[in-house]
Amino acid sequence: DDPACIVRAQSGFPANGECVDPFAFPHMVSGWMRGSHNGPLMPVSEAEANPIRFDGPPRVIGLGFQVANGELIGPVDLFDDPAFDPTREQAAKIATYIRRHGPFEPHRLPSEEMEYTSLPGVMKKLESRFEDMD
């Protein structure tokens, strides 16, 4: 469930900078903490790809390679760039804000989307105890 993407750049394709620019905004994504929470996608260098805080926030790394004479040369760490520092700072602030909502929505995914938890089973067992508050 950890996606990977390969993008061809240069020589008639978008430039490297165009390929990584969409990550200059910390979009909210699902997948934080066992795939059960929403959080800001934080572009980080390979050295900073060690999510510790609540197993996050969700991180993305970018490695660039050059093909020369049939050989793969690299990688270059595309997010090891101070131009992404404001994005990382914003992602950290968003992470703090969303975590303060507590262990429920909007930080936690809706029950029907939970993957790695027993919560759907627990909710089903308790269903008869719920009352409509209308």
C-alpha positions as CSV (number, residue, x, y, z in Angstrom):
1,D,0.0,0.0,0.0
2,D,3.0,2.3,-0.3
3,P,2.8,3.6,-3.8
4,A,5.8,4.2,-6.1
5,C,5.9,6.3,-9.3
6,I,8.4,6.5,-12.1
7,V,8.4,9.7,-14.2
8,R,10.4,10.3,-17.3
9,A,11.7,13.8,-17.5
10,Q,13.7,16.1,-19.9
11,S,14.2,15.5,-23.7
12,G,10.7,16.4,-24.8
13,F,9.1,15.6,-21.4
14,P,8.5,17.9,-18.4
15,A,11.7,19.2,-16.7
16,N,12.7,17.8,-13.3
17,G,11.5,20.9,-11.6
18,E,8.0,20.6,-13.2
19,C,7.8,17.0,-12.0
20,V,8.5,17.8,-8.4
21,D,6.6,21.1,-8.1
22,P,3.2,19.5,-7.3
23,F,4.9,18.4,-4.0
24,A,5.5,22.0,-3.0
25,F,2.1,22.0,-1.3
26,P,1.4,19.5,1.5
27,H,-1.8,17.9,0.2
28,M,-3.9,16.0,2.7
29,V,-3.7,12.3,2.0
30,S,-4.9,9.2,3.7
31,G,-2.4,6.6,4.9
32,W,-0.9,8.1,8.1
33,M,-0.5,5.6,11.0
34,R,-1.3,2.1,9.7
35,G,-3.3,3.7,6.8
36,S,-6.0,4.8,9.2
37,H,-5.5,8.6,9.4
38,N,-5.3,11.7,7.2
39,G,-2.3,13.9,7.1
40,P,-0.2,16.3,5.1
41,L,2.1,14.8,2.5
42,M,5.6,16.0,3.4
43,P,8.4,16.0,0.7
44,V,11.6,15.0,2.4
45,S,15.2,14.0,1.6
46,E,16.0,10.3,1.7
47,A,17.9,10.9,5.0
48,E,14.7,12.4,6.5
49,A,12.4,9.6,5.4
50,N,12.1,8.2,8.9
51,P,8.6,9.0,10.0
52,I,8.5,8.8,13.8
53,R,5.7,11.2,15.0
54,F,2.6,9.0,15.0
55,D,4.4,7.1,12.1
56,G,4.3,10.3,10.0
57,P,3.4,12.6,8.8
58,P,3.1,10.9,5.5
59,R,6.4,11.3,3.6
60,V,7.4,11.3,-0.1
61,I,10.9,11.1,-1.4
62,G,12.1,11.7,-5.0
63,L,15.2,10.1,-6.5
64,G,16.4,11.3,-9.9
65,F,18.4,9.1,-12.2
66,Q,20.2,9.8,-15.5
67,V,20.4,7.3,-18.3
68,A,23.7,7.7,-20.2
69,N,25.2,5.2,-22.6
70,G,22.7,2.6,-21.5
71,E,23.7,2.9,-17.8
72,L,21.6,4.2,-14.9
73,I,23.5,7.0,-13.1
74,G,22.4,8.4,-9.7
75,P,20.5,8.8,-7.7
76,V,20.1,12.5,-7.0
77,D,17.9,13.3,-3.9
78,L,15.4,15.6,-5.5
79,F,13.7,16.8,-2.3
80,D,17.1,17.5,-0.5
81,D,16.5,21.1,-1.5
82,P,16.0,24.1,0.8
83,A,13.2,25.3,-1.6
84,F,11.0,22.6,0.1
85,D,11.7,23.9,3.6
86,P,8.5,26.0,3.7
87,T,6.5,23.1,2.6
88,R,8.0,20.9,5.3
89,E,7.3,23.6,7.9
90,Q,3.7,24.0,6.7
91,A,3.2,20.2,6.7
92,A,4.5,20.0,10.3
93,K,2.0,22.7,11.4
94,I,-0.8,21.0,9.6
95,A,0.2,17.7,11.3
96,T,0.0,19.3,14.7
97,Y,-3.4,20.9,13.9
98,I,-5.0,17.7,12.6
99,R,-3.6,15.6,15.5
100,R,-5.2,17.9,18.0
101,H,-8.6,16.8,16.7
102,G,-8.0,13.6,18.6
103,P,-8.4,10.0,17.5
104,F,-11.5,10.5,15.4
105,E,-12.5,12.3,12.2
106,P,-11.3,14.4,10.4
107,H,-7.8,13.0,11.4
108,R,-8.9,9.4,11.5
109,L,-10.4,7.9,8.3
110,P,-14.2,7.1,8.4
111,S,-14.8,3.7,9.9
112,E,-15.7,2.1,6.6
113,E,-12.3,3.1,5.2
114,M,-10.2,1.7,8.1
115,E,-7.7,-1.0,7.0
116,Y,-5.4,-2.1,9.8
117,T,-7.6,-2.0,12.8
118,S,-10.3,-3.9,14.6
119,L,-12.5,-0.8,14.9
120,P,-15.0,-1.8,12.1
121,G,-15.7,-5.1,14.0
122,V,-16.0,-3.2,17.4
123,M,-18.4,-0.7,15.8
124,K,-20.5,-3.5,14.4
125,K,-20.8,-5.2,17.8
126,L,-21.8,-1.9,19.4
127,E,-24.3,-0.9,16.7
128,S,-27.4,-1.8,18.7
129,R,-26.3,0.6,21.5
130,F,-26.2,3.7,19.2
131,E,-29.1,6.2,19.3
132,D,-30.0,8.7,16.7
133,M,-29.5,12.2,18.0
134,D,-31.9,13.9,15.6
